């Protein structure tokens, strides 16, 4: 019966794709009239581009799943009905129903908060607090339905901790931090045409591939079916958005889409019981976060915008830079930039007055440090290629290597 539900979900997703493709062009002028637009700074004529289109994509996604809500439970009722008497089902899967509603509530909250960020330009501390609050419905449902806080230990640690270890409330802290990371990680690795949407397409496709493999192996079938219910309409609406957001972008997605995408991934990771595997699909975002740490935590001066610089003469992107005096940095800051310099992971130029100029610490700028000035479309393709490569690495870690480290002894 779940196969029929997935087929219906896929049909709804196709309809969502068609609807999104038709809606985006019709709403462009409406967004511009509402002053929801920005200038594309990486183009010669710096055209006005409507932004915050993530709210439109999120709404289509929510409507798709609202329409889908009765489907899996209708089949559950049919399966539970007594075939002889034709009576009513003995039980209704309230736990699954609550999971679905709580997941939609968390996603809906993040779409609203993301749109508020686009309009009100919230501070960073709010961007950390709000996803945590939006995750509470998920954590409550997880507590009521499962409350499993046991972690399976790898072979090399079993002599110390045993086969498994119950970490209690720390598991909920981890899941809350996962939601905060997912909602902000895509937002940090962003700023050039198609990058936010492109990485989301690859991550969602990776999750669907992982779900399919696990279903084939017969592992946690209900959890992976739950994930597919969310990923199919998400991928469909995101592919429609990609049609208009890829280079040269006709619309910008805004923080709304980044929060919406991140929370959707966190939802399936938490309630689908594969949060650690989900992090493997976020390897580029993790690397970008680690590389950005000196600026994110203000060990090194961090400008408000760290986008690469555009050269209108060559139509290429160059690194954007930050300046500081090495002796004015605190001890952690000096240590971080010294290590990065020794490893040649940042550019380094010392002026005559002793001021050091380096690139801003983002993965986008790192690509430009390695390959030099590159066209915007090529930078996006390079980073998406890195995302695909990391998916292959993630699946290698998840299966051959994990089977080795977690093999039964």
N, C-alpha and C positions, 0 to 999 in steps of 0.2 A: 504493500500500500504506500510506503514511503516513496517508492519509485514514481508512482502517479503524482504524488504531491510535488516531487522535485520537477517533474515534467510541467506541471501547471505553474510552478514558480518560474521555470525557464520561459514559459510563454508570457507570463506577466512581465518578466524582465525584458523580453524583446519589445513588448508594447511600451515599456518605460523608455527604452532606447529611442524608439520612433517618436514618442511624445517629446522627449528632451531635445532631440534634433530639430523638431518643429518649433519648440518654445523659445530656445535660446535666441535666434535672430529676431523674434518678435518682441522680446523684452529688452533688447539692447538700448533702444532709444529711451525707453521708460527709465532705465537705470541712470542714463546720462542726465535726463531731466531732473531726476532726484538727487543730482550731484554725487552719485556713486560712480565715479570714474577716476582714472589716473592717466598720467602721461607715460607712454612706453619710452623710457630713457635710453634704451638700447637700439633706437631707430633714428635715422637721420632727421626725419621730420617730427619726431616725438609726438605721434598721434594720440588723441584721446581714446582711451579704451575703457569701456564699462567694467567695473570690478564688483567684487562680492557676489559673483554668480554661484558661489557655493551654496547660497541659501536656496536658490532655485533647484539645484541638483538635489540637495538634501530633502526638499519638499516632495519632489517626484519619487525619490527613494522611499520616503515614509508612506506616501499614498500607495505605492506598490505593495509594501508589506502590510498596510492596513487592509487592503483588499485580499491579501493572502491569508490573514489570520485564521479565518474559519476552515481553511482547506485541510491542514494536517489533522485538526481535531475532528473534522467530519469523518475522515477515514479511520481515526482511532475509535470513534463511536461505532462505525460500521463493523470494525474488527471485534469490538467487545460485545456486540449484540448477539444474543442467543439465536443461532440459526434455526432452531427447532420452534421455539415459542414466538420468535419475532419480537421479543420484549425489548425494553430499554437497556442500554449498556449498564453493566454493573458498577463501573467506576468511570469517572472523567479524569483525564490526566492534568489535574490542577497544577502540579509542579511544572510541567512543560509550558502550560499556559502562562503562569506567572513569570517564568524565565523570558518568554517572548515579549510580554508586556514591559517588564523591567528593562530589557535590552532596548526596546524602542524608546522608553522614557529617557534613558541615559543618552541615547543618540540625539533625541529631540532637544534635550537640555543643551547639549554641546553645539547644535546648530544655532540655537538661540543665543548662546553665549559667544559663539564665533561671530555672529552678525553684530552683536553688541560691541565686540572688539573692533570690527571693521568701522563701525560708525563712531564709537566713543574713544577709540585708541587707548585701550586699557593698559595699565602698567604690568611689568613682568611678574610682580608678586601676585597679581590677580590671575595671570595666565597659569600660575602654578596651583593656586587655591581652587579655582573654579572647576577644573577637571576632576580634582579630588572629590568635591562635593557631588558632581554629576555621576561619579562612580558609586556612590552610596547605595542606590537601588540594586546595582549588580551584586555588591558585596553582601547586602542583606539577603538577597535571593540565594546566593551561594551558601550563606550561613544556614538558612532554613532548609534548603534542599540537600546539601552535601556536608558542609562543615568539615571537609577533609583537609587537614593541614599537615599531612604526613608526606615527607620527601623521601623518595627512594635514593639510597646512597650508592655511589659507584663502587666498584670492587675494591679499589685501593683504600677506601675510607671505611670499609665495613668492619675492620678490626677495631677501629676506634668508636664508631657510632652504631654499629649493627647494620642490618639490612635496610632499615628505614629509621627516620628521625622525625618526631612530631615537633614542629617549630611553632605551633600555636598561633598567636596573634601576629607574629612576624610574617606569616604567609599572607595575611590580609594587608599588611603594610606593603609587601611586595606587589600584590595585585593593584593596590592603589597607586603605587609608584609606576607600575607598568602603564596604567591609563594616562598618567601625567606625561610620561615619556612619549608614548605613542602620539598623543595630541600635539605635542610641541616639537617632536623630532622632524616631522614632515615640514612644519612651519619654519624650522631653522634651515633646512636644506631646501631653499626656495629662492625665487626672485628672477629667474629667467624663463622665457617662454616655454611652457609645456612641462617643466620639471616636476612640479608638485603632482600634476595629474599623471605624468608618465611613470613616476615611481609608484604611485598608488595602483596603477594598472598592473604593474609587474608584481607588487606585493599581493594583491588580491588574486591574481592568477596563480601565484605560488601557493597561496593558502588553498585554493580550489584543487590544485594538483595534489597537495598533501592530503586533503580530505579524500580525494579519489583513491589514493594509494592506501590510506587507512581503511576505507570501506572495503577495498579489495582484499585486504588482509583480515578483515572482520574485527578490527579494534574499535571499541567505543563507538559503535554504529550511531546511536542516537545523538551523541555530541557532534559528530562530523556532519550528520544530516542537518542539524541545527545550524552549523556554520555555513553550509551550502545555501540554506534558505536566505541568509543575509548577503553572502558574497555574490550570488548571481545577479540580483538587482543592483548591487553596488557597482559591480563590474560593468553592467549594461549602461547605467547612467554615466559612469566615468568615461567609458568609451565615447559616448555622445559628446561629453564635455571636451574630450581630447580633440575631437574634430574641429573645435573652434578655439582651443587654447594652445595647440601646437604652433610652432613658428610659421608665419608671423601671427601672433595671438590677436584674435578678434574680441576676446573677453578675458578678463582676469578673474581668478577664482577667489582671492581674498583669504583672510584667516578663517572665514566660515568653512570653506571646503577642507582646509587642513585639519581643523578641529573635528569636523564631521568624519573625515576619513580615519583619523587617528582613533577616535572613539569607537568607530565600527570595527576596526581591527582589534581593539582592546576587548570589546564585547565578545567577539567570537573566540578570542584567545582565552578569556577567563571562563566563560560558560561552556566553551568547547573543550576545556581541560587540556589545552596545549600552549599555555602561556610561554613556556621556555622555548618551544619550537618557534613560536611567533617571533621571539627576540632574534632568532637566527635569521629570519627573513628581513630583519631591520639592521643587518650588519653595516651597510653604508651609512645609515642614520646614526648608528652607534659610533662609527669612526668619525663622522662629522662632529658629533657631540664632543668626543674626546679631543679632537683637534681644535674645537672652538672653546674648550674649557678656559684657557687663559683669559679670553675676552669676555665670555659669558659671566664669569665670576669676578671680572674687573681686576684681575692680576695685571693685565695689560690694557691700556686705553682702548675702549670699544666705541666706535662711532655708531650713531643710530642706524645707519644703513651701511651694510657691508657688501653691496652689490659690486660686481666688477665694473671698471670704467669702460665707456664706449668711445671708440675713436671713429668719428664720422668720416674721416678721410679714407680709412682702410676698411671700414665696416667690420672691425674686429673688436673683441673684448680684451682688455688688459686688466692686470691685477689692480684692485683697489688697495690703498695702503693706510697704515696708521703709524704715528711717530711718537717716540718717547726717549727719555734719557735713561740709560740702563741703570745708573746709580740711583735714580728716583723710584725705581720699582722696589716693592717689598721682596723679601727673600724668596718666597715661592714663585713670584713672578720672574725674578732673575733666573732662578733655576729652570723654570719651564722654557723660557725663550732661549736659554743657553743650550739646553738639550735639543730643542727643535733646530737650532742653528747648526749644532755639531752633526746632526743627522741629515742636514740639508733638506729639511721639510718646509722651510720658510725662506723667502728672499731676505737679504740682509744688506743694507747700505748705510754706512756711517758718514754723516756729513762732516764738514770742517768744524762746525761748532759742537760736535759730539752727539748730536741728535741722531738716533737710529731710526731708519725707515724700513718697515717690513710690510709684507702683505697682510691683509685681514685674514684671520684664521677660520676659513671656511673651505669645504671640500671643492667648491666652485673655483675659488682662488687658487687652491692647491693644484688643480688641473692646469690652470694657466701658468703657475710656477714651473710645472714639469714640461709642458708642451709649448709655452710661449703664447703670444696673442692668437686667439682662435675665434672663429665665427660663432655666434650665439647658438645656432642650430647644432653645430658640431659639439659644443660643450654639453648640450642636453643629451645628444646621442651617446657621448662618452660616459656620462653619469648613468644613463639608463643601461648601457652595456655593463657597467660595473654592478648595477643592481641585479641583472640577469646572472652574471658570474657569481655573485654572492648567494643567489638562490641555489645554484648548483653546489656551492660549498656547503650551504645550510643542509641540503638534502643528503650530502655525503656525511656530514657530521651526525645528522639525525638517524641515519640507517647503518652504514657499515661501521663507523666509529662508535656510535652509541651501543650497537650490539656487542662490540668488543669490550667497552668499559662497563656495561651493565649485564654482561653474560652471566648466566646462572652458574654458581660455583658449588 
